Amino acid sequence: MEKMRQMTQQGRQIETDSFTIIDNEIAAFHGGHSFTPAQWNVVRRAIHTTGDFEFAQLFKFSDDAIEAGIAALKAGAPIITDVSMIVTGLSKPRLGHYGNQAHCFISHPEVIEQAKASDKTRAIHAMQYARDNGLLDGAIIGVGNAPTALLELLRMIEAGEAKPALVIGIPVGFVKADESKQALCEQNKVPFIASLGRKGGSPIVVSTIHALLAESVG
């Protein structure tokens, strides 16, 4: 349990106080929320990470998302990300509790070479590289920056080329970001956590995975 919390007593107290403020303000000023307790812990961490209460209206969960994410973490599933910022942001001690490893292939030489040859984004080829190396099936996929990565993943899922345990789709941006998240929510082949609209980003993917890790020992 201690591995899933802030390392120092002061850090833990600040986090607890922050969550209390968020709980109070969502009830007093934002009309409350309709999430389950476990879902709210994900959304609350996103608000804590960004200071933005609008995420309480933007987050969407498939019915089995929390359970699927926790089961995958406990099974030691790999975490595949679209950008290295997510890998850097994830707590290694927390991942180490179940032996999870986070990977990003966007800067892999083979991915860069293929992207230059095809004129498609590195994010697309990074997802294909993960598929070709057997890392997508049963994995948790976190997309925080590249809608093209999420759209390619959805194509692979639809084609039967990949079956991840959970897709966390929260890319930020203006070109296909909202559309890619809508598409994720409209499919029913894999569990998902998404945040609709243009807002998103790597820190929220990190906070979502940390929330799932905390729920796994709660």
Secondary structure, DSSP 4 states (H G I P E B T S, - for coil): -GGGS-SSHHHHHHHHHHHHHHHHHHHHHS------HHHHHHHHHHHHHH--TTHHHHEEE-TTHHHHHHHHHHTT--EEESSHHHHHHS-HHHHHTTT--EEE-TT-HHHHHHHHHHTS-HHHHHHHHHHHTT-STT-EEEESS-HHHHHHHHHHHHTTS---SEEEE---SSSSHHHHHHHHHH--SS-EEEE-SS---HHHHHHHHHHHHHHHT-
